[in-house]
Amino acid sequence: MAALSIAEILDQPALVPLWPTVGKALGQAQSTTYQLAAQDELPFELVRLGRRRYVRHVDLLAFLHLLGSSDAEQVAPATASSEQARP
């Protein structure tokens, strides 16, 4: 398994697939990546589209400390919109 370079990680769409992109960025095997996802032990929220699982690119970058300090201040929490109180 070849790990992803920083350039490959930075050159990703808004939603990145759990495997191979996220798993390889974390240096995990496919089975380990899916096992951690199933146990809800990944350090970020998963986005499910059908049977596929994705991670927000910005969350992956933040976890890997690849966001600049000005970029990190602009990132809203992944659950902010779903947690807003409704009147």
SEVOLO-207499 format. One record per atom (N, C-alpha, C, CB): residue in one letter; x, y, z. Coordinates in steps of 0.2 Angstrom, whole numbers, plus 5000, padded with zeros to 4 digits. Glycine has a CB too. Example, Ala and Ser with C-alpha at 12.3 -4.5 7.8 and 13.67 -1.06 7.14 Angstrom:
A506649725039;A506249785039;A506649845039;A505749785045;S506449895035;S506849955036;S506450005039;S507049975029;
REM end
This chain:
M500449945000;M500050005000;M500450065000;M499550005006;A500350104995;A500750174995;A500350224998;A500950184987;A500750265002;A500350315006;A500350375001;A500850345012;L499850425002;L499750474998;L500250535000;L499050504998;S500450574995;S500850624996;S500450684998;S501350644990;I500750735001;I500450795003;I500050824997;I500850845007;A500450834991;A500150864985;A499450824983;A500650864980;E499550754984;E498950714982;E498350724987;E499150644982;I498550734993;I497950744998;I497650814997;I498250745005;L498050864995;L497850934994;L497450934988;L498350984994;D497550894983;D497250894976;D496650854976;D497650884971;Q496150864981;Q495550814981;Q494950854981;Q495550774988;P494350824979;P493750864979;P493450874986;P493150824975;A492850914987;A492550924993;A492450864997;A491950974992;L492250814994;L492050754998;L492550694995;L491350724997;V492950665000;V493450614998;V493250545000;V494150635001;P493350494996;P493050434998;P493450405003;P493150384992;L493150365008;L493450335013;L494050295011;L492950295017;W493850255006;W494450205003;W494450224996;W494350135005;P495050234993;P495650234996;P495950294999;P496150204991;T495650354997;T495950414999;T496050425006;T495550474996;V495550425010;V495650435018;V496050385021;V494950435021;G495950315019;G496350265022;G497050275021;G496050195020;K497250285014;K497950295013;K498250355016;K498050295005;A497850415016;A498050475019;A498250465027;A497550525019;L497850415030;L498050395037;L498550345038;L497350375040;G498750315032;G499150255032;G498850195035;G499750275037;Q498250185034;Q497950125036;Q497750075030;Q497250145040;A497750015032;A497449965027;A496749975025;A497649885029;Q496449945020;Q495749945018;Q495349915024;Q495649915012;S495549855026;S495149825031;S495149865038;S495349755033;T495649895040;T495749935046;T495249995045;T496449955047;T495350035039;T494950095038;T494250075039;T495150115031;Y493950025035;Y493250015036;Y493049985043;Y493049955031;Q493449955046;Q493349935053;Q493249995058;Q493849885056;L493750045057;L493750105061;L493050145060;L494350145060;A492850145053;A492250175051;A491650145054;A492150185044;A491650075054;A491050035057;A491050045064;A491149965055;Q491550055068;Q491550065075;Q491550135077;Q492250035078;D491450185072;D491350255073;D491950285077;D490750275077;E492550255075;E493150275078;E493650325074;E493550215081;L493450345068;L493750395064;L493750465067;L493550395057;P494250505067;P494250565070;P493850625066;P494950595070;F493350605062;F492950645058;F492350615056;F493350675052;E491850655055;E491150635053;E491150605046;E490650685054;L490750545045;L490750515038;L490050545035;L490650435039;V490150555029;V489550575025;V489350515020;V489650635020;R488750485021;R488550425017;R488150455011;R488150385022;L488350425006;L487950434999;L487850364996;L488350484994;G487250344997;G487050274995;G487450225000;G487250264988;R487850184997;R488250135001;R488950165002;R488250064997;R489050214998;R489750244999;R489850285005;R489950274992;R490450295007;R490650335013;R491150385011;R490850295019;Y491050445013;Y491550505011;Y491650545018;Y491250545006;V492250585017;V492450625022;V492450695019;V493050605026;R492250745023;R492350815020;R493150825020;R492050865025;H493350855014;H494050865013;H494350915018;H494150895006;V493950965020;V494251005025;V494350975031;V493751065025;D493950925033;D494050895039;D494650845039;D493450845041;L494750815034;L495450775033;L496050825033;L495450745026;L495950885030;L496550925030;L496650955037;L496450985025;A496150965041;A496150995048;A496550945052;A495551015050;F496250875051;F496550825056;F497350815054;F496150755054;L497450815048;L498150815046;L498650875047;L498250785039;H498350925050;H498650995051;H498951015044;H499150985056;L498551015039;L498751045032;L498351105031;L498650995027;L497951135035;L497651195034;L498051255037;L496951195037;G498151305034;G498451365037;G498051395042;G498551415031;S498351435047;S497951465052;S497351505050;S498451505057;S497451545045;S496851585042;S496351535040;S497051635037;D496551475036;D496051435034;D495651395039;D496351375029;A495951385045;A495651345050;A495151385054;A496251325055;E495251455054;E494751495057;E494151505053;E495051565058;Q494151495046;Q493551495042;Q493151435042;Q493751515035;V493451375044;V493051315044;V492551305049;V493551255044;A491951295047;A491451285052;A491451215054;A490751305049;P491151205061;P491151135063;P490651095058;P490851125070;A490851025057;A490450985052;A489650985054;A490750915052;T489550985061;T488850975063;T488551045065;T488850925069;A488751095064;A488551165066;A487851175063;A488951215064;S487651155057;S487051175054;S486551125057;S487051165046;S486651065058;S486251015061;S486051025068;S486450945060;E486451065072;E486351075079;E486051135081;E487051065082;Q485851175076;Q485551245077;Q484851235080;Q485551285071;A484751275085;A484051265088;A483551295084;A484051295095;R482951265083;R482451285080;R481851315084;R482151235075;P481651375082;P481151405087;P480451365087;P480951475085;
REM end
